[in-house]
Amino acid sequence: MAEQSTFASPSSTEAVEEGLAFAPKFDADGLVTCVATDAKTGDVLMVAHMNADALRRTIESGEAWYFSRSRKSLWRKGESSGHVQRILEMRVDCDQDAVWIKVEQGGPGACHTGRRSCFYRAVQIGEPGAATLEFRDGDKAFDPGAVYKK
């Protein structure tokens, strides 16, 4: 059996913030936040969560794996759509409680709504009253009904 990636145990704040050991700080639910961006354009594609198993599989396979909080299950990006995210670089933030992956996004989009990015609406800033949204880059890149057959 192949050896699995392991994570360091944080020994001190200085070691976590300045050291070279990867010691992810999982939250109370055992998750870290992951921001996925397009490696070529820098566009934010999606934000999801990883548990230790998803993080290990991502590191070992070079493809993005996530943990679904709603379904309480592990999933590989693209397993049903074919829109796989190939990792070109992974970074961790200063206190190691969030990761940033730069990906090569397979297929026309990352969002389950059929769009290239999950961030296709902007909150109107500086307007009195109830906050409203405005579509930005909101055109559908693919038909989710055809891609995500149940």
Buried (B, 14 or more C-beta within 10 A) or exposed (E): EEEEEEBBEBEEEEBBEEBEEBBBBBEEEEBBBBBBBBBEEEBBBBEBBBBBEBBBBBBEEEBBBBBEEEEEEBBBBBEEBEBBBBBEEBEBBEEBBBBBBBBEBBBBBBBBEBBBBBBBEEEEEEEEEEEEEEEEEBEBBBEBEEBEEE
